[in-house]
Structure formats: C-alpha cells, structure tokens
Amino acid sequence: MIAVDTNILIYAHRGETTKHAVANANLVRLAEGSSPWALPIFCVSEFLRVVTHRRVFNPPTDMAVAIEFLEQLLCSPSCRVALPGDEFIHYLTDVLTDTDARGNLVFDAQIVALCCERGIPEILTTDRDFDRFRQIRATYL
C-alpha cells in the first residue's frame, strides 16, 4: 500500500501547477487500480487548508470544490483513509526521537507515524524531507 502526500493532492487539483499532469496521472492510476492506497487524514486537512488559502493561491479554491475533489477520490474502491489509532502517540514519539525532527518536520513525522501504525510502507510525494525518515520509503514524482 502507498500513501499519498498533500503535495500530490495539491498538484493534481490545481491545474496551473508545474506538476499537475504527472500528479493527476498518478492519482488516476491509483484511483482506477485495484491495489489499495491511502489518504492520511492529516494530508486531507492540510490539502483543504492550502488550496483554500488566499495567500497561497489567487484565486483560492472554493471549499466546496476542494471537498468535491476529495469526495471523488474517496469514491475509489481502492482508496482508504488512514486514521490514527490508539498507538499513534507511541509511533509519533518514536519517529520524533529517532529522527530528531522539530518545527515544520513534525508534520511530516506525524504522517510517517500514521503510516507506520497502519502498516503503510511507502508514500508518494515530492517532498525530499521524507528521506530523513527510515521508517518509510518515499517515491517521488
């Protein structure tokens, strides 16, 4: 199983981004495929925060449009939403301790911890910060 990072969602959604075509093609491949793939819940909320932010995109995506984009992905029979469970904090503290992640890297660490807890070994991303986490394999666009 592979998780999809926020940046892939953003690029696939926003047609003016330089990586739109490749991100969209990868999401379509996952959504139309039979192999399970995951949307970490933290990436879902970060996607909504970023694409609707007036200082990031001009014009920003309307919230209803952003939600519709996510709902279309969630209609894929192979899509799973990865939610934290009872052991999440344990995984998070292990990842933070192991990597000495601080500041903005804590957000990436929580995605890694969630993937570890849910048995997801890989993440599709453009963020090279994932190289610092030995707990997950990053696949880059």
N, C-alpha and C positions, 0 to 999 in steps of 0.2 A: 504494500500500500504506500502511496505517496501523498503527502500533504501539499496544499497549495498556499504559498505565502501571499501576503497582502499585495505586494508589488505586482504579482502576476494578475490578480483580480483588477487592480487599477489599470494596468496596461491593456488588458483585454476589454475593459469597459470604455476607456477614454480613447476614442479614435485618433486624436491628434498626437498621442504619444508615439515616440520613435519605435517602441517595441510592441505596438498594438497588434500588428499582423501575426507575429510569432507567438505572442501570449494568447491571443484569441484562438489560434490554430491548436495550441496545446490544450487549452480548456475544452474546446470542441472535441478533441481526440479523447480526452478523459471522460467527458460527459456522455459521449456516444459509445464508449468502450464498455466492456463487461467487467473489467478489473475494478475493485473498489478503490476509491480515492477519498481524501478527507479535506474538509474545510475546518481548520482550527477556529474555534469560536472567537478567539482573540483577533484573528485576521478578519473575520466578518465585521466586527465592530470597528476595527481600525480602517477597513475599506470604507465603511459608511462615513467615518469621521473625515477621512482625507478627501474623498470625491465630492463631498458636500461643503467643503471649506472654501470660503470666498478668497482667502489669501493663497490658496494652493492652485485653484482653477478659476479662470474667468471666461465664461461663467461657470459656477459650480454646478454639479449635477443636482437636480431636484431630488429630494429624499425619496419620493415615490418612485422615481425612475431607478434610483440606486437599489431600492428594495426589490423592485421588479427584476432587475438583473440578477440579484441573489436568488430570488424565488425560481427563476428559470434554471439556474444551476442546481438548486435543491430538487428540482423535478427529475434530475438524472437518477435512474435506479441504482447507479453505482456510487453515488455521492453519499458520504457520511459526514455529519457534523461531529467534530471531535470536541467533547466537553470534558472539563476537569472532573476527576472523581475524588474520592476520599484520600487518596495518596498523593494528590497533586503537590501539596506543600512540601512533602518529603522529596519528591523528584526535583522541584524547583530549588530547594536549598542545596541539594546535591550538585545540580548543574551550576549554580552560582558559586559554590565553594570550589568546584573542580576547575572552573574557568576564570575565576576572579572577575566575573562580569559585573559591571557597575554602570550607573547612569542609563543612557539610552539602550545599552546592551541587555539590560534586564528584560526589556520587552521581548527581544529575540530569545533570551533564556527561558522565558515562560512558554514560548511556542515549542522550544526544544523539550522542555519538561513535560508539556502536554503530550507531545508525540511519543516520548519515552513511556509515559504512563499508559498510553493507548496502543503501544506496540507498533508505532508507525516509524519505520527506519529511515525515511527519505523525505526531503522537502524540495519542491520545485520553486525556484526563487531567482532573483537577480542580485540578491544581497550577499556580498562576499563575507560579511561578518559571520555567516554561518560556518565558515571554515574553522573558526576557533572552537567550535563545539564538536568534540569527538563522539558525542552521543548520537549524532545524526549525520546522514550523508546528504550533501547538498547537490542537486542537479540544477545547472544554470542554463538559462536561455541563451 
